[in-house]
Amino acid sequence: MLLLLKNQMKNVLVLLLMLTALACNEVIAPEDSLPPITPPNFTLLGGGDGQARFRWTKVNEPDFKVYRIYRSINNLNNFKSHIETVQNEYLDRFLSYDSTYYYYIVSVDNALNESSPSSIIDVQPLNISAPQPPSFLIVSGINNPVENRKFLGLSWLPPDVGDLNYYKIYRGTDTNFIANSFSYIDSTNIGTYSDNFTQTNTKYYYKITAVDLGGKESLPSLVSSDLILNSPQLITPSNFSNFTSPYLFQWSKIDSASSYTVFVGNSPFSDVIWNSQRVKENEVVYTGTKLTASKVYYWWVGAYSRENIVVDNGNKINSQINSYSLIGSFFSE
């Protein structure tokens, strides 16, 4: 009823202004000075753990532009415009546990008229519960002898919380290890980590927890694991030898490797002109474009520790190369 009355008043005002302008033989666009309605049902859905979530009923006026939320901290005398949104829900995050936050909302129309304010809501986002665990933990071994790099790389997704502080990293040697002070190895405030203190051909298992600003620690993530493979040793062709068709590449098998890919390039580790599909055996025949006679080419092998990675939701993603060989070279004949 209020919305209908407001729209009728605007229509009458517009009509009167247009009639006045026509009587003066001049058409003047009427100015809209009537404020929109206040967003109804401004409600706190939940407040705590450093965040506050609000929802309200949509304003359906034809000239609606945006909602504007005002906020004041620890008193009712310092409200400032905090956020503008066209959605009818808002989550304020990274709030102090010890402060009280006051909010009200207005709607703004296309003429920038602002409605009357809603009622004020106050919230103190106390540290109530621990965060949810991180998710989608992926562990990948890397062995690159050319760059002298050996490590296990970890990545994960953060929990959806407003008071996240940092993560704790736990490592074990079996899938059922317990995340405690004995298995704790380090902490980080980003969602990636490189574990450089591991051995090759040894499988390591990891769990991650999230710690909030109040020191509450989440339950551990699901376990994830990998190992660092040894580097494949190149056999055929030998360095700077003449290589003839059918160009059969051979290398040593690696313990725990699931498959291999061979690369041929115009330069070491770059300008790749061909790479094989993943193969289970330790040899493959070149199937690329014709090689230029007497030209030097470079080749190397990448080994995989697994065919794919199973993440939290059961989906599978392709694994990346775990270890590389050194660079070999040959002359095409």
ZIPEJO-V679894 format. One record per residue. N is the residue number from 1. RES is the residue in one small letter. BURIAL is + if it has 9 or more other ideal C-beta (glycine too) atoms within 8 Angstrom, else -. Layout:
BEGIN
n:N res:RES burial:BURIAL
n:N res:RES burial:BURIAL
END
This chain:
BEGIN
n:1 res:m burial:-
n:2 res:l burial:-
n:3 res:l burial:+
n:4 res:l burial:-
n:5 res:l burial:-
n:6 res:k burial:+
n:7 res:n burial:+
n:8 res:q burial:-
n:9 res:m burial:+
n:10 res:k burial:+
n:11 res:n burial:-
n:12 res:v burial:-
n:13 res:l burial:+
n:14 res:v burial:+
n:15 res:l burial:-
n:16 res:l burial:-
n:17 res:l burial:+
n:18 res:m burial:+
n:19 res:l burial:-
n:20 res:t burial:-
n:21 res:a burial:+
n:22 res:l burial:-
n:23 res:a burial:-
n:24 res:c burial:-
n:25 res:n burial:-
n:26 res:e burial:-
n:27 res:v burial:-
n:28 res:i burial:-
n:29 res:a burial:-
n:30 res:p burial:-
n:31 res:e burial:-
n:32 res:d burial:+
n:33 res:s burial:-
n:34 res:l burial:+
n:35 res:p burial:-
n:36 res:p burial:+
n:37 res:i burial:+
n:38 res:t burial:+
n:39 res:p burial:+
n:40 res:p burial:-
n:41 res:n burial:-
n:42 res:f burial:+
n:43 res:t burial:-
n:44 res:l burial:+
n:45 res:l burial:-
n:46 res:g burial:-
n:47 res:g burial:+
n:48 res:g burial:+
n:49 res:d burial:+
n:50 res:g burial:+
n:51 res:q burial:+
n:52 res:a burial:+
n:53 res:r burial:+
n:54 res:f burial:+
n:55 res:r burial:+
n:56 res:w burial:+
n:57 res:t burial:-
n:58 res:k burial:-
n:59 res:v burial:+
n:60 res:n burial:-
n:61 res:e burial:+
n:62 res:p burial:-
n:63 res:d burial:+
n:64 res:f burial:+
n:65 res:k burial:-
n:66 res:v burial:+
n:67 res:y burial:+
n:68 res:r burial:+
n:69 res:i burial:+
n:70 res:y burial:+
n:71 res:r burial:+
n:72 res:s burial:+
n:73 res:i burial:+
n:74 res:n burial:-
n:75 res:n burial:-
n:76 res:l burial:-
n:77 res:n burial:-
n:78 res:n burial:-
n:79 res:f burial:+
n:80 res:k burial:-
n:81 res:s burial:-
n:82 res:h burial:-
n:83 res:i burial:-
n:84 res:e burial:-
n:85 res:t burial:-
n:86 res:v burial:-
n:87 res:q burial:-
n:88 res:n burial:-
n:89 res:e burial:+
n:90 res:y burial:+
n:91 res:l burial:+
n:92 res:d burial:+
n:93 res:r burial:-
n:94 res:f burial:-
n:95 res:l burial:+
n:96 res:s burial:-
n:97 res:y burial:+
n:98 res:d burial:-
n:99 res:s burial:+
n:100 res:t burial:-
n:101 res:y burial:+
n:102 res:y burial:+
n:103 res:y burial:+
n:104 res:y burial:+
n:105 res:i burial:+
n:106 res:v burial:+
n:107 res:s burial:+
n:108 res:v burial:+
n:109 res:d burial:+
n:110 res:n burial:-
n:111 res:a burial:-
n:112 res:l burial:-
n:113 res:n burial:+
n:114 res:e burial:+
n:115 res:s burial:+
n:116 res:s burial:-
n:117 res:p burial:+
n:118 res:s burial:+
n:119 res:s burial:-
n:120 res:i burial:+
n:121 res:i burial:+
n:122 res:d burial:-
n:123 res:v burial:+
n:124 res:q burial:+
n:125 res:p burial:+
n:126 res:l burial:-
n:127 res:n burial:+
n:128 res:i burial:-
n:129 res:s burial:-
n:130 res:a burial:-
n:131 res:p burial:+
n:132 res:q burial:-
n:133 res:p burial:+
n:134 res:p burial:+
n:135 res:s burial:+
n:136 res:f burial:+
n:137 res:l burial:+
n:138 res:i burial:+
n:139 res:v burial:+
n:140 res:s burial:+
n:141 res:g burial:+
n:142 res:i burial:+
n:143 res:n burial:+
n:144 res:n burial:+
n:145 res:p burial:+
n:146 res:v burial:+
n:147 res:e burial:-
n:148 res:n burial:-
n:149 res:r burial:-
n:150 res:k burial:+
n:151 res:f burial:+
n:152 res:l burial:+
n:153 res:g burial:+
n:154 res:l burial:+
n:155 res:s burial:+
n:156 res:w burial:+
n:157 res:l burial:-
n:158 res:p burial:+
n:159 res:p burial:+
n:160 res:d burial:-
n:161 res:v burial:+
n:162 res:g burial:+
n:163 res:d burial:+
n:164 res:l burial:+
n:165 res:n burial:-
n:166 res:y burial:+
n:167 res:y burial:+
n:168 res:k burial:+
n:169 res:i burial:+
n:170 res:y burial:+
n:171 res:r burial:+
n:172 res:g burial:+
n:173 res:t burial:-
n:174 res:d burial:-
n:175 res:t burial:-
n:176 res:n burial:-
n:177 res:f burial:+
n:178 res:i burial:-
n:179 res:a burial:+
n:180 res:n burial:-
n:181 res:s burial:-
n:182 res:f burial:-
n:183 res:s burial:+
n:184 res:y burial:+
n:185 res:i burial:-
n:186 res:d burial:-
n:187 res:s burial:-
n:188 res:t burial:+
n:189 res:n burial:-
n:190 res:i burial:-
n:191 res:g burial:-
n:192 res:t burial:+
n:193 res:y burial:+
n:194 res:s burial:-
n:195 res:d burial:+
n:196 res:n burial:-
n:197 res:f burial:-
n:198 res:t burial:+
n:199 res:q burial:-
n:200 res:t burial:+
n:201 res:n burial:+
n:202 res:t burial:+
n:203 res:k burial:-
n:204 res:y burial:+
n:205 res:y burial:+
n:206 res:y burial:+
n:207 res:k burial:+
n:208 res:i burial:+
n:209 res:t burial:+
n:210 res:a burial:+
n:211 res:v burial:+
n:212 res:d burial:+
n:213 res:l burial:+
n:214 res:g burial:-
n:215 res:g burial:-
n:216 res:k burial:+
n:217 res:e burial:-
n:218 res:s burial:+
n:219 res:l burial:-
n:220 res:p burial:+
n:221 res:s burial:+
n:222 res:l burial:+
n:223 res:v burial:+
n:224 res:s burial:+
n:225 res:s burial:+
n:226 res:d burial:+
n:227 res:l burial:+
n:228 res:i burial:+
n:229 res:l burial:+
n:230 res:n burial:+
n:231 res:s burial:+
n:232 res:p burial:+
n:233 res:q burial:-
n:234 res:l burial:+
n:235 res:i burial:-
n:236 res:t burial:-
n:237 res:p burial:+
n:238 res:s burial:+
n:239 res:n burial:-
n:240 res:f burial:-
n:241 res:s burial:-
n:242 res:n burial:-
n:243 res:f burial:+
n:244 res:t burial:-
n:245 res:s burial:-
n:246 res:p burial:-
n:247 res:y burial:+
n:248 res:l burial:+
n:249 res:f burial:+
n:250 res:q burial:-
n:251 res:w burial:+
n:252 res:s burial:-
n:253 res:k burial:-
n:254 res:i burial:+
n:255 res:d burial:-
n:256 res:s burial:-
n:257 res:a burial:+
n:258 res:s burial:-
n:259 res:s burial:+
n:260 res:y burial:+
n:261 res:t burial:+
n:262 res:v burial:+
n:263 res:f burial:+
n:264 res:v burial:+
n:265 res:g burial:+
n:266 res:n burial:-
n:267 res:s burial:-
n:268 res:p burial:-
n:269 res:f burial:-
n:270 res:s burial:-
n:271 res:d burial:-
n:272 res:v burial:-
n:273 res:i burial:+
n:274 res:w burial:+
n:275 res:n burial:-
n:276 res:s burial:+
n:277 res:q burial:-
n:278 res:r burial:+
n:279 res:v burial:+
n:280 res:k burial:-
n:281 res:e burial:-
n:282 res:n burial:-
n:283 res:e burial:+
n:284 res:v burial:+
n:285 res:v burial:-
n:286 res:y burial:+
n:287 res:t burial:-
n:288 res:g burial:-
n:289 res:t burial:-
n:290 res:k burial:-
n:291 res:l burial:+
n:292 res:t burial:-
n:293 res:a burial:-
n:294 res:s burial:-
n:295 res:k burial:-
n:296 res:v burial:-
n:297 res:y burial:+
n:298 res:y burial:+
n:299 res:w burial:+
n:300 res:w burial:+
n:301 res:v burial:+
n:302 res:g burial:+
n:303 res:a burial:+
n:304 res:y burial:+
n:305 res:s burial:+
n:306 res:r burial:-
n:307 res:e burial:-
n:308 res:n burial:-
n:309 res:i burial:+
n:310 res:v burial:-
n:311 res:v burial:+
n:312 res:d burial:-
n:313 res:n burial:-
n:314 res:g burial:-
n:315 res:n burial:-
n:316 res:k burial:-
n:317 res:i burial:-
n:318 res:n burial:-
n:319 res:s burial:+
n:320 res:q burial:-
n:321 res:i burial:-
n:322 res:n burial:+
n:323 res:s burial:+
n:324 res:y burial:+
n:325 res:s burial:+
n:326 res:l burial:+
n:327 res:i burial:+
n:328 res:g burial:+
n:329 res:s burial:+
n:330 res:f burial:+
n:331 res:f burial:+
n:332 res:s burial:+
n:333 res:e burial:-
END
